[in-house]
Amino acid sequence: MQIEDVLIAPGNGAFFYDDQEAIRSGAIQDGFIYVGAPTTPGFKSIRIPASSLSVGLVLADDTVVWGDMMNVQYSGAGGRDPLFDINQISKLTSCVVAPRLLDVDASRFRDSCTKVFEPVEHQRLPLAVEYGISQALLRAAAHLQHKTMAEIICAEFDLPLPTCRVPIYCQSGDTRELNVDKMILKAVDVLPHGLINSRAKFGVDGQTFMEFVKWVATRTREIGRSGYQPVLHFDVYGWIGLEIGLEPQRIADFICRVAAAVPGFTLNIECPADFGSTQAQIDNYARIVSILDDRDSSARIVVDERCNTLEDIRLFAEAKAAHLVQIKTPDVGSIADTARAVLICKANKVGAYVGGSCTETDLSAQASVHVSVATQADMMLAKPGMGVDEGFSIVGNEQNRLLAMLNRRRAQVEKIG
């Protein structure tokens, strides 16, 4: 049951790495590129193609299982790991991680993760490494035990086999209107993200954003099928705070006005403001959540920036500093920690959204589906990429295939019983 060899292959992420600080500071978009000098360390230009690194575990029966490493689109921002350096990560994987992999029982997922991810000189491995290696280890355990990855998670975390699908959330990228139409026609559960990442997209006092929200609601009623009622979810990248100010009461007032403009819809507002540190984010988000709850608002706050690791997620959940926590899978690290994060949110009665990034790959997206379904997260991101169709197909089809297999497994057990 040991791993015989470790393979490494360079790859591409499904989108680009972007310098968030430069964009937030007013970098001008020229076609698909941004003009100007980057400001975040590691970036040689504001937008660069996303790279990834695949790790293959050669098992004793010559089967090779893979996992993919990468960082998120806005690397180096909001307390996240720096820009993905494929050469540095490849060297670390070969020299440090590969020898550890050859010495674990690959059928035991959580034990393998614990042993392989031991700190190096008291320093945690890069989170991208944990993410990619844990995907491969999860696939190895599933192969060796003749189970799905979801069943491995259920067994290792003492969870019942799931029966329900997890709602899927799509993101539009900059092609907002066209992609919103695609999402509505495909009856996506949660939409559209909107990529409200600049002053031009948010508008003076948020008016441009407000008009876009109202347009999405109207468009849903115009072309959506009868009875279709998606959750409206908008990521504003801190622009409510940047434009209106960092006072929780004013932020909550603005969010209530947006919610009132789209009656009948549940409204998710992701990253309304960035208060500069994890603790400040917790304190102020908790206040915004409290104000919205006191008003019985249909709006929900989603935390992303400053909530990266498993410990961050625990702190936000325990403080009720969000209605919904984005568990940004490459930022959390080991996919076992993604499962733990969902369970922490559930224990604290906070919504768990298994997210990630457009920069991911088909393999990382599929592994995320199994963890999301096994833990019964409240929603999960259609990924990778920004094209809607591809990510929705990869995540949606994987979920449907998984549930079909689990239903068959359940039927077999009931027949024997």
BATOR-693591 format. One record per residue (C-alpha): x, y, z; chain. Coordinates in steps of 0.05 Angstrom, whole numbers. Example, Ala and Ser with C-alpha at 12.3 -4.5 7.8 and 13.67 -1.06 7.14 Angstrom:
# residues 2
+--------+--------+--------+-------+
:     c1 :     c2 :     c3 : kette :
+--------+--------+--------+-------+
:    246 :    -90 :    156 :     A :
:    273 :    -21 :    143 :     A :
+--------+--------+--------+-------+
***
This chain:
# residues 417
+--------+--------+--------+-------+
:     c1 :     c2 :     c3 : kette :
+--------+--------+--------+-------+
:      0 :      0 :      0 :     A :
:     61 :     45 :     -3 :     A :
:     75 :     97 :    -56 :     A :
:    129 :     72 :   -105 :     A :
:    148 :    137 :   -139 :     A :
:    129 :    210 :   -144 :     A :
:    120 :    246 :   -211 :     A :
:    120 :    321 :   -222 :     A :
:     91 :    356 :   -284 :     A :
:     85 :    431 :   -296 :     A :
:     16 :    455 :   -315 :     A :
:    -30 :    515 :   -326 :     A :
:    -83 :    543 :   -281 :     A :
:   -150 :    558 :   -314 :     A :
:   -144 :    634 :   -309 :     A :
:    -92 :    687 :   -289 :     A :
:    -58 :    712 :   -226 :     A :
:    -76 :    785 :   -214 :     A :
:    -44 :    839 :   -172 :     A :
:   -104 :    860 :   -130 :     A :
:    -70 :    920 :    -99 :     A :
:    -51 :    950 :   -167 :     A :
:   -122 :    939 :   -193 :     A :
:   -153 :    969 :   -130 :     A :
:   -107 :   1029 :   -137 :     A :
:   -136 :   1045 :   -206 :     A :
:    -96 :   1005 :   -258 :     A :
:   -128 :   1015 :   -326 :     A :
:   -152 :    955 :   -365 :     A :
:   -131 :    952 :   -438 :     A :
:   -166 :    894 :   -471 :     A :
:   -149 :    835 :   -426 :     A :
:    -86 :    864 :   -395 :     A :
:    -76 :    917 :   -342 :     A :
:    -31 :    977 :   -357 :     A :
:     19 :   1000 :   -306 :     A :
:     70 :    974 :   -256 :     A :
:     53 :    918 :   -207 :     A :
:     54 :    933 :   -132 :     A :
:     49 :    865 :    -99 :     A :
:    115 :    829 :    -89 :     A :
:    129 :    773 :   -139 :     A :
:     88 :    802 :   -195 :     A :
:    126 :    823 :   -258 :     A :
:     63 :    850 :   -289 :     A :
:     -7 :    863 :   -261 :     A :
:    -37 :    802 :   -296 :     A :
:      2 :    739 :   -310 :     A :
:    -20 :    669 :   -334 :     A :
:    -33 :    623 :   -276 :     A :
:     15 :    564 :   -269 :     A :
:      4 :    499 :   -232 :     A :
:     44 :    438 :   -213 :     A :
:     16 :    367 :   -218 :     A :
:     41 :    313 :   -170 :     A :
:     30 :    241 :   -188 :     A :
:     35 :    184 :   -138 :     A :
:     55 :    118 :   -169 :     A :
:     22 :     63 :   -128 :     A :
:     45 :     -9 :   -121 :     A :
:     -3 :    -33 :   -175 :     A :
:     26 :     19 :   -223 :     A :
:    -35 :     63 :   -218 :     A :
:    -18 :    137 :   -218 :     A :
:    -63 :    185 :   -179 :     A :
:    -55 :    260 :   -186 :     A :
:    -65 :    325 :   -149 :     A :
:    -53 :    397 :   -171 :     A :
:    -18 :    454 :   -135 :     A :
:    -32 :    527 :   -149 :     A :
:    -48 :    592 :   -113 :     A :
:   -110 :    636 :   -119 :     A :
:   -122 :    692 :   -168 :     A :
:   -105 :    748 :   -119 :     A :
:    -42 :    717 :    -89 :     A :
:     -5 :    758 :    -37 :     A :
:    -67 :    798 :    -18 :     A :
:   -108 :    796 :     45 :     A :
:    -58 :    755 :     84 :     A :
:    -51 :    701 :     31 :     A :
:     11 :    663 :      9 :     A :
:     54 :    698 :    -43 :     A :
:     52 :    687 :   -118 :     A :
:     61 :    615 :   -140 :     A :
:    133 :    602 :   -161 :     A :
:    133 :    537 :   -199 :     A :
:    208 :    527 :   -196 :     A :
:    212 :    538 :   -121 :     A :
:    152 :    494 :   -108 :     A :
:    179 :    439 :   -154 :     A :
:    246 :    438 :   -118 :     A :
:    213 :    436 :    -49 :     A :
:    167 :    379 :    -71 :     A :
:    225 :    338 :    -99 :     A :
:    273 :    349 :    -41 :     A :
:    227 :    350 :     20 :     A :
:    158 :    323 :      4 :     A :
:    173 :    265 :    -43 :     A :
:    216 :    226 :      8 :     A :
:    161 :    233 :     59 :     A :
:    109 :    207 :     11 :     A :
:    149 :    143 :      0 :     A :
:    143 :    128 :     74 :     A :
:     68 :    132 :     87 :     A :
:     10 :     83 :     84 :     A :
:    -28 :    113 :     26 :     A :
:    -93 :     78 :     47 :     A :
:    -97 :    122 :    109 :     A :
:   -114 :    192 :     84 :     A :
:   -112 :    235 :    146 :     A :
:    -51 :    200 :    176 :     A :
:    -14 :    208 :    111 :     A :
:    -29 :    282 :    109 :     A :
:     -6 :    291 :    180 :     A :
:     61 :    257 :    166 :     A :
:     75 :    289 :     99 :     A :
:     57 :    360 :    121 :     A :
:    103 :    363 :    181 :     A :
:    134 :    433 :    186 :     A :
:    204 :    444 :    158 :     A :
:    247 :    480 :    209 :     A :
:    184 :    501 :    247 :     A :
:    155 :    531 :    183 :     A :
:     91 :    505 :    151 :     A :
:     97 :    480 :     79 :     A :
:     68 :    527 :     27 :     A :
:     -7 :    519 :     26 :     A :
:     -7 :    504 :    -48 :     A :
:     37 :    443 :    -34 :     A :
:    -11 :    418 :     20 :     A :
:    -70 :    428 :    -27 :     A :
:    -41 :    390 :    -86 :     A :
:    -10 :    333 :    -46 :     A :
:    -73 :    322 :     -5 :     A :
:   -115 :    315 :    -68 :     A :
:    -67 :    261 :    -92 :     A :
:    -68 :    226 :    -24 :     A :
:   -144 :    228 :    -23 :     A :
:   -147 :    196 :    -92 :     A :
:    -96 :    144 :    -70 :     A :
:   -138 :    124 :    -10 :     A :
:   -200 :    121 :    -53 :     A :
:   -165 :     76 :   -104 :     A :
:   -136 :     29 :    -52 :     A :
:   -202 :     22 :    -14 :     A :
:   -244 :     17 :    -78 :     A :
:   -286 :     77 :    -55 :     A :
:   -302 :    147 :    -78 :     A :
:   -263 :    205 :    -49 :     A :
:   -327 :    227 :    -14 :     A :
:   -333 :    160 :     20 :     A :
:   -261 :    166 :     46 :     A :
:   -278 :    234 :     76 :     A :
:   -342 :    207 :    107 :     A :
:   -305 :    147 :    138 :     A :
:   -247 :    188 :    165 :     A :
:   -292 :    242 :    195 :     A :
:   -347 :    195 :    218 :     A :
:   -400 :    225 :    173 :     A :
:   -461 :    191 :    143 :     A :
:   -462 :    180 :     68 :     A :
:   -494 :    242 :     37 :     A :
:   -559 :    240 :     -1 :     A :
:   -568 :    313 :    -21 :     A :
:   -535 :    355 :    -74 :     A :
:   -497 :    418 :    -56 :     A :
:   -519 :    483 :    -89 :     A :
:   -470 :    509 :   -142 :     A :
:   -446 :    580 :   -148 :     A :
:   -420 :    609 :   -214 :     A :
:   -376 :    670 :   -225 :     A :
:   -382 :    716 :   -284 :     A :
:   -314 :    748 :   -291 :     A :
:   -315 :    813 :   -330 :     A :
:   -363 :    787 :   -383 :     A :
:   -420 :    801 :   -335 :     A :
:   -483 :    808 :   -376 :     A :
:   -469 :    751 :   -424 :     A :
:   -449 :    704 :   -368 :     A :
:   -509 :    723 :   -325 :     A :
:   -554 :    701 :   -383 :     A :
:   -516 :    635 :   -387 :     A :
:   -525 :    624 :   -312 :     A :
:   -600 :    639 :   -314 :     A :
:   -612 :    594 :   -374 :     A :
:   -575 :    537 :   -338 :     A :
:   -613 :    551 :   -274 :     A :
:   -551 :    560 :   -231 :     A :
:   -566 :    558 :   -157 :     A :
:   -524 :    619 :   -137 :     A :
:   -501 :    675 :   -183 :     A :
:   -466 :    717 :   -210 :     A :
:   -405 :    740 :   -169 :     A :
:   -398 :    801 :   -213 :     A :
:   -324 :    815 :   -201 :     A :
:   -337 :    884 :   -171 :     A :
:   -263 :    897 :   -160 :     A :
:   -253 :    970 :   -180 :     A :
:   -283 :   1039 :   -168 :     A :
:   -310 :   1041 :   -239 :     A :
:   -349 :    977 :   -227 :     A :
:   -375 :    999 :   -159 :     A :
:   -390 :   1071 :   -177 :     A :
:   -398 :   1135 :   -137 :     A :
:   -435 :   1116 :    -72 :     A :
:   -444 :   1047 :   -101 :     A :
:   -495 :   1068 :   -154 :     A :
:   -463 :   1028 :   -211 :     A :
:   -464 :    966 :   -167 :     A :
:   -535 :    979 :   -145 :     A :
:   -559 :    984 :   -217 :     A :
:   -523 :    919 :   -234 :     A :
:   -556 :    882 :   -176 :     A :
:   -625 :    906 :   -198 :     A :
:   -610 :    886 :   -271 :     A :
:   -591 :    815 :   -249 :     A :
:   -656 :    808 :   -211 :     A :
:   -697 :    835 :   -269 :     A :
:   -661 :    792 :   -320 :     A :
:   -673 :    730 :   -277 :     A :
:   -748 :    743 :   -280 :     A :
:   -746 :    759 :   -354 :     A :
:   -711 :    698 :   -381 :     A :
:   -710 :    648 :   -323 :     A :
:   -756 :    589 :   -322 :     A :
:   -819 :    591 :   -280 :     A :
:   -805 :    585 :   -206 :     A :
:   -730 :    597 :   -214 :     A :
:   -705 :    636 :   -153 :     A :
:   -629 :    636 :   -147 :     A :
:   -590 :    666 :    -90 :     A :
:   -557 :    731 :   -114 :     A :
:   -485 :    732 :    -92 :     A :
:   -438 :    791 :   -106 :     A :
:   -364 :    797 :    -89 :     A :
:   -348 :    871 :    -79 :     A :
:   -274 :    863 :    -59 :     A :
:   -280 :    912 :     -2 :     A :
:   -309 :    968 :    -44 :     A :
:   -367 :    984 :      2 :     A :
:   -316 :   1002 :     56 :     A :
:   -270 :   1037 :      6 :     A :
:   -325 :   1081 :    -23 :     A :
:   -373 :   1091 :     36 :     A :
:   -325 :   1085 :     95 :     A :
:   -306 :   1033 :    146 :     A :
:   -361 :   1046 :    196 :     A :
:   -402 :    982 :    206 :     A :
:   -468 :   1019 :    213 :     A :
:   -459 :   1055 :    146 :     A :
:   -438 :    991 :    112 :     A :
:   -499 :    954 :    140 :     A :
:   -545 :   1011 :    119 :     A :
:   -519 :   1007 :     47 :     A :
:   -527 :    931 :     45 :     A :
:   -598 :    938 :     70 :     A :
:   -613 :    987 :     13 :     A :
:   -586 :    938 :    -38 :     A :
:   -628 :    881 :     -9 :     A :
:   -690 :    925 :     -9 :     A :
:   -678 :    939 :    -84 :     A :
:   -686 :    864 :   -100 :     A :
:   -745 :    840 :    -57 :     A :
:   -758 :    765 :    -58 :     A :
:   -684 :    747 :    -67 :     A :
:   -634 :    725 :    -16 :     A :
:   -573 :    770 :    -24 :     A :
:   -502 :    750 :     -8 :     A :
:   -450 :    805 :     -3 :     A :
:   -379 :    778 :     -3 :     A :
:   -322 :    820 :     27 :     A :
:   -360 :    885 :     39 :     A :
:   -297 :    916 :     69 :     A :
:   -225 :    901 :     87 :     A :
:   -209 :    926 :    156 :     A :
:   -134 :    911 :    150 :     A :
:   -124 :    852 :    197 :     A :
:   -157 :    787 :    217 :     A :
:   -178 :    812 :    285 :     A :
:   -205 :    878 :    259 :     A :
:   -243 :    840 :    205 :     A :
:   -274 :    794 :    257 :     A :
:   -295 :    851 :    303 :     A :
:   -326 :    894 :    249 :     A :
:   -358 :    837 :    209 :     A :
:   -390 :    811 :    273 :     A :
:   -420 :    881 :    283 :     A :
:   -447 :    884 :    211 :     A :
:   -477 :    814 :    218 :     A :
:   -511 :    834 :    283 :     A :
:   -541 :    897 :    252 :     A :
:   -568 :    858 :    192 :     A :
:   -597 :    804 :    237 :     A :
:   -630 :    855 :    282 :     A :
:   -664 :    885 :    221 :     A :
:   -687 :    817 :    195 :     A :
:   -651 :    833 :    130 :     A :
:   -650 :    783 :     72 :     A :
:   -577 :    801 :     62 :     A :
:   -520 :    755 :     85 :     A :
:   -448 :    773 :     96 :     A :
:   -395 :    727 :     65 :     A :
:   -323 :    731 :     90 :     A :
:   -264 :    719 :     44 :     A :
:   -205 :    766 :     55 :     A :
:   -169 :    758 :    122 :     A :
:   -202 :    689 :    131 :     A :
:   -153 :    641 :     99 :     A :
:   -129 :    584 :    143 :     A :
:   -167 :    534 :    185 :     A :
:   -152 :    574 :    248 :     A :
:   -178 :    638 :    215 :     A :
:   -242 :    602 :    196 :     A :
:   -251 :    577 :    267 :     A :
:   -243 :    648 :    295 :     A :
:   -294 :    677 :    246 :     A :
:   -344 :    621 :    258 :     A :
:   -339 :    624 :    334 :     A :
:   -348 :    700 :    333 :     A :
:   -407 :    696 :    285 :     A :
:   -369 :    745 :    242 :     A :
:   -403 :    722 :    178 :     A :
:   -467 :    689 :    156 :     A :
:   -426 :    648 :    107 :     A :
:   -351 :    632 :    106 :     A :
:   -316 :    622 :     41 :     A :
:   -269 :    563 :     51 :     A :
:   -219 :    582 :     -3 :     A :
:   -189 :    514 :    -16 :     A :
:   -118 :    532 :    -40 :     A :
:   -112 :    582 :     18 :     A :
:   -135 :    531 :     70 :     A :
:    -81 :    482 :     48 :     A :
:    -94 :    408 :     59 :     A :
:   -162 :    387 :     32 :     A :
:   -171 :    351 :     98 :     A :
:   -172 :    420 :    129 :     A :
:   -227 :    440 :     80 :     A :
:   -269 :    384 :    109 :     A :
:   -252 :    406 :    180 :     A :
:   -270 :    477 :    162 :     A :
:   -340 :    458 :    138 :     A :
:   -352 :    419 :    202 :     A :
:   -328 :    477 :    244 :     A :
:   -377 :    524 :    209 :     A :
:   -434 :    475 :    218 :     A :
:   -417 :    466 :    292 :     A :
:   -422 :    542 :    301 :     A :
:   -486 :    548 :    258 :     A :
:   -449 :    589 :    205 :     A :
:   -457 :    575 :    131 :     A :
:   -400 :    537 :     97 :     A :
:   -383 :    555 :     25 :     A :
:   -329 :    512 :     -7 :     A :
:   -298 :    561 :    -55 :     A :
:   -230 :    567 :    -86 :     A :
:   -206 :    604 :   -147 :     A :
:   -213 :    611 :   -222 :     A :
:   -138 :    593 :   -225 :     A :
:   -151 :    521 :   -205 :     A :
:   -154 :    458 :   -249 :     A :
:   -204 :    404 :   -266 :     A :
:   -171 :    357 :   -216 :     A :
:   -173 :    404 :   -157 :     A :
:   -245 :    422 :   -174 :     A :
:   -267 :    350 :   -175 :     A :
:   -233 :    335 :   -108 :     A :
:   -268 :    396 :    -79 :     A :
:   -335 :    368 :   -101 :     A :
:   -324 :    304 :    -62 :     A :
:   -306 :    342 :      1 :     A :
:   -365 :    389 :     -8 :     A :
:   -415 :    333 :    -17 :     A :
:   -386 :    289 :     38 :     A :
:   -390 :    345 :     89 :     A :
:   -456 :    374 :     60 :     A :
:   -430 :    445 :     52 :     A :
:   -481 :    499 :     40 :     A :
:   -454 :    516 :    -29 :     A :
:   -394 :    504 :    -73 :     A :
:   -359 :    543 :   -128 :     A :
:   -363 :    523 :   -201 :     A :
:   -290 :    522 :   -220 :     A :
:   -240 :    528 :   -251 :     A :
:   -238 :    587 :   -300 :     A :
:   -283 :    646 :   -313 :     A :
:   -324 :    618 :   -370 :     A :
:   -386 :    593 :   -331 :     A :
:   -398 :    534 :   -378 :     A :
:   -333 :    497 :   -364 :     A :
:   -333 :    504 :   -288 :     A :
:   -407 :    490 :   -282 :     A :
:   -399 :    428 :   -325 :     A :
:   -338 :    401 :   -287 :     A :
:   -367 :    412 :   -217 :     A :
:   -439 :    396 :   -234 :     A :
:   -425 :    332 :   -272 :     A :
:   -376 :    307 :   -219 :     A :
:   -429 :    318 :   -166 :     A :
:   -482 :    282 :   -206 :     A :
:   -436 :    223 :   -220 :     A :
:   -417 :    220 :   -147 :     A :
:   -489 :    219 :   -122 :     A :
:   -507 :    165 :   -172 :     A :
:   -451 :    121 :   -145 :     A :
:   -469 :    135 :    -72 :     A :
:   -542 :    119 :    -87 :     A :
:   -521 :     53 :   -117 :     A :
:   -477 :     38 :    -57 :     A :
:   -535 :     54 :    -10 :     A :
:   -582 :      9 :    -49 :     A :
:   -533 :    -48 :    -45 :     A :
:   -527 :    -40 :     30 :     A :
:   -602 :    -38 :     39 :     A :
:   -610 :   -101 :     -5 :     A :
:   -560 :   -139 :     37 :     A :
:   -593 :   -114 :    101 :     A :
+--------+--------+--------+-------+
***
